[in-house]
Amino acid sequence: MQTVSEKQQKQINHGSEIDHGKRLPGWAVFSVCAAAAGLALRIISRISVMIPGVIPGATPGPVPCVTLGTAFADRFSDIVNPIAVNTLGRLSSLVPFSIAELLLIALVLYLLYVLIFLPMLAARDLRRTHTRDHVSMDDFGTDLRERWRCRFARHFKRLAVIAAAMFLIFEVNEDVYFARTRFAARYGLERTDYTDDELAEVCAVLIDEINRTAPLVQRDEEGIMQIGLDDAARFADLASRMRLSMARLGETYPELAGYCPRPKPVIFSTHLSRCDITGVYSMFTVEANINRDMPDYNLPFTMGHELAHLKGFESEKEANFLGFLAAITSDDPDICYSGAMLGWIYCGNELHRRDLKRWEALHATIDPAAVRDLDDNSRYWEHYKGKASETMHDINDAYLKTEGLAEGYASYDLVVDMIVTYVLTTGSFG
């Protein structure tokens, strides 16, 4: 016989269970809050309302107006980027290997486990219920389905938390930076109306740098540049030298000043080559990941490019320019040679498009050792050219366009405008 007090206690307990059931569990609260915060950052940084403003940088001056989103992104990057670099960046630099690469492998394996292996196990177990005559079909089947439902639910919760966290980190460490004031606008490097003669003049300056540094770099028995990156110590040495070059550039451009994490070699670099990728910036670990298999003269420039991304410059043409500038102004022959070679490739391609005869005349003046490097580079990437590289080009093009870079993948080549403007303005690379 149930007493009144027992009934009341049962109602109280039942009511508390109902109240508790209405509360969102911790994983859901985190996922919703992280996703909402990331979405808020994306929306705010894309607000196109115009407000009076001043372009930050070394050559400040009043401008008619900037968008509210740009003003927010500038302030956000000034505050948040140094924090990210000095926390995640410093932590990731404690180890010589790419943490991002290992996390990516772990994530892929986990997804395969959840999406393929677990369903196969569940289907096998459910099929077995039909062969156990000594067990109640309904009871056993119901219990088994419930256990699998709970198991899948746990993995779904984990994936929801991972996805929300990744989205927030992506917004904080990369996406917002796309809206910041362009480096070219900060430092007056936006000129696009240069003549063919001016372009040829810049190409000649680049070739002079190539011919000056080509005899100074180490080469293998076939005459191809060989920095000697067969072991981790050699890669780490080059990475340290490139970090010094970026630090030196930071003395002129404050946005690049401060701690610079070490670039990391990618273990599965062959797969990057198949996708026509020389390097990848990981916003999740604040790492510059480098394809270690490509021809050596690409390495210093690529390190500078990815470190520029790491410092908050997400525009590909600006990352190209900063990688180029950090290399070409270096006193290190290996690094300077890399900058001159990549500068010639970009500017030379533009001159080739405009004036083939003038390009041929300039190309004929390049040191034969450098020509061998260029030919070796062409053969390397031609070997890996295929469906994977084409698909990756399309993906990268679409991604850059969604981030507001109307030129998409072609924005890499627009570094020519900045190189030409810089050389014509400064007269040198000193």
N, C-alpha and C positions, 0 to 999 in steps of 0.2 A: 504493500500500500504506500502510495507516494504522498508525502506531506505537502502542505502549502509552501513551506520554506524551500523544499526541494524543487517544487515547480518553479518558484520564483528564481532560484539559483540557476536552473536550467535555462530560463528565459534570458537571464542576465548574460550567461555564457554564450547563448545563441546570438544575442544582440552584439556582444563584443566580437564574435566571429564575423558577423555581417559587416561591422564597421571596419574590422581589419581587412576584410576582403575588398573593400572599396578603395583601399590605399594602393597606389602603384608600388610594385616591388622596386627594390634598389636598382636593379639592372635597367628597368624601364625608365626610372627617373633620370639616371645618368645618360641613357641613350637620347631621351627627349631633350634634356638640357644641353647636351653637347651638340646635337644636330641643330637645335634652335640658335645656339650661340654662333655656330658656324654660318648658318643661313643669315643671321643678322649682320655678321661681318661682311658677307658677300653683298647683301642688299645695300648696306651703308656705303661701301666702297664703290658702288656703281651708281650712286645718286648723281644725276646730271644737272641739278640745280646750280646755277652759276652764282658765285659770290666773289667779292673783291678779295684779292690775295696777292702774295708775293712768292715768286718761285724760289725755293730754297737752293742753296749751293754756294759755290765759290764766287759766282758773279751774280749776286742777288740784285733785283730791281723790280720796281712795281710793274705789274701787268694788269690789263683791264679786268680780268676775272679768271677764276679757276672753278672747276666743279667742286661741289661739297664733298663728293666721293674722293677726289684727288687730294683735297686738303686733309681729309681724314686719313687716307692711305699714307701721305707724307709723314704726318705726326705719328701714326701707328708704327710705321717702319723705323722711324728714328728711335722709338722707345723699345719696341718688341724685338727687332732683329738683333741688336747687341745682346739682349737677354738670352735669346735662343742660341746664338753662336757661343756664348760664354757658359751655357749649361749643357744642352744636348751636344753642341759642337765639341766642347772640351771632353765630355764623357766619351763620345765616340772616338776621339783621337787617342784615347788611352790604349787602343788595340790597333794593330797594323792592317787588319782585314776589314772588309766591308760588312758592317753589322746589317745594313739594309739588305744586302744580298742574302744573308742567312735568314733574315726575317721573311723575305719574299719566298724563299724556298720552303720555310716552315708553314707559311700561310697557304701556299699551293698544296702542300701535302695534307694539311688539315682540311682544306676544301674538298680534296679528292676523297678523304676519309668520310666526311659528312655526307657528301652528295652522291658518292658511288658505293663505297665499301659498306657503310651502315645500312643503306636500303637493301643491299644484297643480303646482308646478315638477317635483316628483319624478314625479308621474303622467305629465306630458307627456314627460319624458325616457325613462321606462320604455316608453311607447308607441312611441317612436321606434326602439327596438331591433328591433321587428318589421318595420321598413321598410328596414333596412340589410343587404341580402343579401350584401354583400361583406365583412361582418364576422362572425366566429364568433358565432352567437346565444348560446351558452352562456357563452363567455368574456366577451363584451362585457356581456351581461346580468348576470352575476355580479359583475363589477367595478363596474358602475354601481350595483347594489343595495348593495354594500358601501360605496361612497363616500357614498351617501345615508344609510345606516345610521350611519356615523360622523358625518355632518353633523347629523343629528337628535340623536345622543347628546351632541354638544357643547352644543347648545341646551338639552337636558334638564338637563345638569349646571349650566348657568348659571341656569336656572329654579329648580333645587333650592337653589342657594346663595342666590338672591334670596328665595325663600320662607322659608328658615330664618332668614336675617338679619332679614326683616320680622317674623317671629313673635317673635324674641328682643327686638327693639326695641319691639314692641307690648307685650310683657310688662313690660319695664323702664320704659317711659315712659307706660303707661296702665293696663294690666290690674291690676297689683298695687295701684294706688291705690284701686281700687274697694273693697278690703278694709280700708282704713285707718279709724280712728275718725272718725265723722261730725262735720262742723263743728258741727252743731246740738247734738250731745252734748258737745262740747268747751266750748261757750259757753252752754249752758242755753237753747237755742232750740227745744226739742222739744214745746212745749205744743200740744195740738190741741183742747182742750176750751173754747175761747173761745166767747162768746155772739154772737148776731146783733148785739146792741148794740155789743159791742166791735169786731166786724168793721166795722160802719157807722162807728164812731168813727175807725178807721184809714183807711177810705176817704175820710172827710171831711178828714183830715190830708193825704192824698195830693192831693186836689183843691185844697186850699189851695196846695200847692207848684206844681201845674199852673198855677193862676191867677196865682201870683206870677211865674213864669218865662215864661209864654206870651207876654207883651208884649215880652220881652227878646230873643227869638230872631229871627233874620233870616227873612224870608218872601218868596216869589215873588209874581208879579202876581196869582195866584189865592188868595193868603193861606195857602199851604201852607209849612210849615217848610222852609227851604232853607239848609243849612249851606254849600253851595257846593262840592260834591265832584266837579265836572266834570273836574278835573285832579288829577294825582297829588299835587301840592304841597298842595292843600287837604286831601286825605285824610290825608297824612302829618302835617299840622298837627293835625287832630283826633286822630289816633292818638297823637301826642306828648302832647296834653292829657289823653287818657284814661290814658296810662301814668303821668302825674303823679297822677291821681286814685287809681290802684291803689297807687302808692307811698305816698300819704297813708294809705290804708287799711292798708297794711303796718305803719304805726307803731302801730296798735292790735292787729292780728292778725299775729304774727310769721311765720306760714306764708306770708303774701303779701309779706313783705319781700324785699329784694334786687333784682337786675336783672330788668327786665321787657321782653321782646322786643317789637318793634314789630308791631302788627296789619297784615295785608297785604290789599289788595283782590284779589278773584278776577276774573280776566279773563272767564271764562265764567259770570258771575253769573246770567245769564238761566236757565241750566240749574239752578242752585241754587234759583231762584225756582220753577221748575216742580216741583221736589221738595219745596217748602215748607221750604227750609233757609235760615236767616239767617246761619249761620256754621259753620265746621268747624275743630276743633283737629286738627292733624297731629302725631301723636306721633313720626313718622319724621323730621321736620325741626324739631320743637318750634316750630311756627308757629301763630298765630291767624289764620285765613283768614276774611275777611268778605265777605258778599254786598253789593256796592257799589250794586246797582240798587234795593234796597228803599227805601221811604220813609225820609227822613233821620232822623226821631226814633228809629228803631230802632238806628241805628249805634252810638252810645256805649254803650248797654246791651249790645248784642251783643258789642262789643269786650271789655267787662268780663267777660261770660259766658265767652268763649273764653279770655281770659287767666286766669280762675279754673281752667279745665281745665288750662291750661298749668302752673299752679302745683300741680297734683296733686289737685284736687278734681273728681272725675269724676261724682259724683252730680249729676243735672240740676237738681234743686231747689236744691242748694247753689250750683252755678255760677250759677243764676238769681239767688239771693239775693245773692251776692257782686258780681255785675254790677250789680244794683239798688243795693246799698249803696254801691259805689264811685261810682255816678252821683249818687244822691240826696244824698250828703254833699259833693259837689263845689261849689266856689264858681263854677264855670263854668256860665253859664245854659244853654247848649246841652246840656251833659252832665246837669245836674240835671233839666232838663225831660224828657230821655229817661228817666231813672230814675223820675220821678213818673208819666209816662205809662204805662210798662210796669207799674209797681206798681199803678196804677189798673186796668189791663186785667185783671191776674190777680186782684186782690182784688175788683174790681167784678164780674167773672164769677162769683165765688163768692157774692157778695151777691145778684146777679141770680138765682142758683139758689135761694137761701134765702128772699129777701124782695124780690119784684119791685117792689112799691110803694115801698119805701125806696130801692131802686136808682134808680128813676125820679126820685124827689125829689132825690137827690144828683146824678144826671146832669144835671139841669136847671140846676145851679149851675156847671157847667163853662164856662170861657171859650169863646165861640163859635169863636175861632181854633183852640183845641185840639180842639173837636168836628170842625172841618173836617179836621184832621190824622187824627183817628180814622177818619172816613168815608173819607178818601183811602187810608188803610192797608187798610181792609176791601175797597175796590174793587180795590186792587192784588193782594192775595192771592186774591181771588175770580176774578180774570182768569186766574190760573195754576192754579187748582184743577182736578184731573183725575186720571187713572189714575196718573201718575208720582208725584204727591204722596201718594196713597193707598198705593201700593206702598212708598214710602219710610217712611211712618208704620208700616206693618206690619214692615218690616225693622228700624227703630229700636226698635220695641216689643219685638221678639223679642231683639234684641241686649242691650237693657237688662235684660231678665228673665234672660238667661243670665249676666249679670254680678251677679246677686243683688238687683237692684232689682225687687221683686215688682210694683210699680205700673206698671212699664214706661214707655210713653210718657206716661202720666198723671202721672208723677213731676214733670214740668215744672210742673204746676199746683200741686203741693204746696208751692211756694215761699210760698204764702199763709200757711201755718202759721208759717213763719219770720218773714215780714214783720210779721204781727200780733203775734207774741210779742215781737219786737224793739221795735216801737213802744210796746206796752203796758209793756215793761220799762224802756225808756230815756226814754219820754215825748216824744222828738223824733228828728230825724235828724242832730243836730249831733255 
